[in-house]
Amino acid sequence: MPLLVFPGGYGGMVHSDRGRVSLSCCIRRDTLARCRRQWPGSKAAEAVIAHMRASCRGVDAALDSATLDATWLSAGPIRPGIRAIRRDGIFAVGNAAGEAHPIVAEGISMALQSSWLLCERLVAHKDEILAGRGTAALAADYAASWRRNFARRVYMAAIFARLATWPAVARVAAVLLERAPTMLTLGAYLSGKAQPLGVLQSSDSK
Ligand SMILES: Cc1cc2nc3c(=O)[nH]c(=O)nc-3n(C[C@H](O)[C@H](O)[C@H](O)COP(=O)(O)OP(=O)(O)OC[C@H]3O[C@@H](n4cnc5c(N)ncnc54)[C@H](O)[C@@H]3O)c2cc1C
């Protein structure tokens, strides 16, 4: 997936199907506001793509002969953090339970894996639930297991994102990564990417 870097944001392009390519990005609010001033009358996404094409030659060349399929979709804002695992008797999974900063691109994994964790807990606690003893034990178990599996991803992603916004640190990191690319493996490990589902299962199953 080509990584796109432009002033105030970054993104990526992925081949999907039927000759289509999806383009997604994250952009700072102040940059978005500037783009909208620079391209007045455009929708937010149109101003963003104009900004990307104006500042990133590769994006401009790649999109030169592309046509837009339907309209640009916008989503946001990003709200990294850990949220309540249960609200009004409803258990949360995915982004509703917690969100790691997109710098580590773990949102889909966390959505799938947290759903899996909750299902496993529901099965493990079904007897006490069916006996009418409530869901407090299930909630405590799921919350502990969620934290064990995902809290580090959320915290590490926050640290990486914070460091990346300091130009001096980002410059040093670029030099270090060039000299020691294996640091990326460490980063992948710290952000949960090297943690297979099987490990989650064996270490957490009751
Ligand atoms: C532009 C972009 C690029 C991304 N790129 C990546 C990537 O490369 N890799 C990665 O891992 N993650 C990526 N993510 C993050 C990832 O998409 C999310 O973390 C993931 O989809 C979260 O899954 P979810 O099921 O929790 O929520 P969602 O996928 O947001 O699903 C929630 C669904 O609930 C629906 N909904 C909301 N409220 C209600 C309601 N009241 N009643 C009924 N339905 C409701 C919504 O319409 C939505 O369909 C990206 C996100 C964005 C926005």
The ligand as an SDF file (V2000), in Angstrom:
LIG
                    3D

 53 58  0  0  0  0  0  0  0  0999 V2000
  -10.4580    6.6450    6.3610 C   0  0  0  0  0  0  0  0  0  0  0  0
  -10.1800    5.4890    7.2840 C   0  0  0  0  0  0  0  0  0  0  0  0
   -9.1370    4.6170    7.0060 C   0  0  0  0  0  0  0  0  0  0  0  0
   -8.8720    3.5370    7.8530 C   0  0  0  0  0  0  0  0  0  0  0  0
   -7.8580    2.6850    7.5560 N   0  0  0  0  0  0  0  0  0  0  0  0
   -7.6350    1.6220    8.3400 C   0  0  0  0  0  0  0  0  0  0  0  0
   -6.6170    0.6710    8.0170 C   0  0  0  0  0  0  0  0  0  0  0  0
   -5.9080    0.7880    7.0270 O   0  0  0  0  0  0  0  0  0  0  0  0
   -6.4500   -0.3850    8.8620 N   0  0  0  0  0  0  0  0  0  0  0  0
   -7.1940   -0.5520    9.9780 C   0  0  0  0  0  0  0  0  0  0  0  0
   -7.0120   -1.5260   10.7190 O   0  0  0  0  0  0  0  0  0  0  0  0
   -8.1650    0.3330   10.3120 N   0  0  0  0  0  0  0  0  0  0  0  0
   -8.4020    1.4030    9.5190 C   0  0  0  0  0  0  0  0  0  0  0  0
   -9.3940    2.3050    9.8560 N   0  0  0  0  0  0  0  0  0  0  0  0
  -10.1190    2.1210   11.1140 C   0  0  0  0  0  0  0  0  0  0  0  0
  -11.1830    1.0540   10.9780 C   0  0  0  0  0  0  0  0  0  0  0  0
  -11.9690    1.2830    9.8250 O   0  0  0  0  0  0  0  0  0  0  0  0
  -12.0580    1.0830   12.2300 C   0  0  0  0  0  0  0  0  0  0  0  0
  -11.2420    1.0240   13.3880 O   0  0  0  0  0  0  0  0  0  0  0  0
  -13.0130   -0.0990   12.2330 C   0  0  0  0  0  0  0  0  0  0  0  0
  -13.8520   -0.0510   11.0900 O   0  0  0  0  0  0  0  0  0  0  0  0
  -13.8470   -0.0810   13.4930 C   0  0  0  0  0  0  0  0  0  0  0  0
  -14.8150   -1.0970   13.3820 O   0  0  0  0  0  0  0  0  0  0  0  0
  -16.1520   -0.9950   14.2040 P   0  0  0  0  0  0  0  0  0  0  0  0
  -16.9450   -2.2130   13.8300 O   0  0  0  0  0  0  0  0  0  0  0  0
  -15.8440   -0.7610   15.6360 O   0  0  0  0  0  0  0  0  0  0  0  0
  -16.8990    0.3260   13.7180 O   0  0  0  0  0  0  0  0  0  0  0  0
  -17.3970    0.7310   12.2790 P   0  0  0  0  0  0  0  0  0  0  0  0
  -16.6660    0.0130   11.1900 O   0  0  0  0  0  0  0  0  0  0  0  0
  -17.3950    2.2280   12.2980 O   0  0  0  0  0  0  0  0  0  0  0  0
  -18.8840    0.1880   12.2500 O   0  0  0  0  0  0  0  0  0  0  0  0
  -19.8960    0.7710   13.0380 C   0  0  0  0  0  0  0  0  0  0  0  0
  -21.1900    0.6460   12.2550 C   0  0  0  0  0  0  0  0  0  0  0  0
  -22.2830    0.9650   13.1150 O   0  0  0  0  0  0  0  0  0  0  0  0
  -23.1670    1.8120   12.4160 C   0  0  0  0  0  0  0  0  0  0  0  0
  -23.8710    2.5870   13.4460 N   0  0  0  0  0  0  0  0  0  0  0  0
  -23.4240    3.6230   14.1730 C   0  0  0  0  0  0  0  0  0  0  0  0
  -24.3870    4.0420   15.0080 N   0  0  0  0  0  0  0  0  0  0  0  0
  -25.4450    3.2570   14.8100 C   0  0  0  0  0  0  0  0  0  0  0  0
  -26.7470    3.1910   15.3890 C   0  0  0  0  0  0  0  0  0  0  0  0
  -27.1250    4.0140   16.3580 N   0  0  0  0  0  0  0  0  0  0  0  0
  -27.5830    2.2420   14.9470 N   0  0  0  0  0  0  0  0  0  0  0  0
  -27.2110    1.3630   13.9740 C   0  0  0  0  0  0  0  0  0  0  0  0
  -25.9880    1.3840   13.3940 N   0  0  0  0  0  0  0  0  0  0  0  0
  -25.1220    2.3090   13.8140 C   0  0  0  0  0  0  0  0  0  0  0  0
  -22.2800    2.6510   11.5350 C   0  0  0  0  0  0  0  0  0  0  0  0
  -22.9990    3.1880   10.4520 O   0  0  0  0  0  0  0  0  0  0  0  0
  -21.2420    1.6160   11.0830 C   0  0  0  0  0  0  0  0  0  0  0  0
  -21.6790    0.9110    9.9290 O   0  0  0  0  0  0  0  0  0  0  0  0
   -9.6670    3.3650    9.0100 C   0  0  0  0  0  0  0  0  0  0  0  0
  -10.7230    4.2490    9.2920 C   0  0  0  0  0  0  0  0  0  0  0  0
  -10.9770    5.2970    8.4310 C   0  0  0  0  0  0  0  0  0  0  0  0
  -12.1430    6.2270    8.7290 C   0  0  0  0  0  0  0  0  0  0  0  0
  1  2  1  0
  2  3  1  0
  2 52  2  0
  3  4  2  0
  4  5  1  0
  4 50  1  0
  5  6  2  0
  6  7  1  0
  6 13  1  0
  7  8  2  0
  7  9  1  0
  9 10  1  0
 10 11  2  0
 10 12  1  0
 12 13  2  0
 13 14  1  0
 14 15  1  0
 14 50  1  0
 15 16  1  0
 16 17  1  0
 16 18  1  0
 18 19  1  0
 18 20  1  0
 20 21  1  0
 20 22  1  0
 22 23  1  0
 23 24  1  0
 24 25  2  0
 24 26  1  0
 24 27  1  0
 27 28  1  0
 28 29  2  0
 28 30  1  0
 28 31  1  0
 31 32  1  0
 32 33  1  0
 33 34  1  0
 33 48  1  0
 34 35  1  0
 35 36  1  0
 35 46  1  0
 36 37  1  0
 36 45  1  0
 37 38  2  0
 38 39  1  0
 39 40  1  0
 39 45  2  0
 40 41  1  0
 40 42  2  0
 42 43  1  0
 43 44  2  0
 44 45  1  0
 46 47  1  0
 46 48  1  0
 48 49  1  0
 50 51  2  0
 51 52  1  0
 52 53  1  0
M  END
$$$$
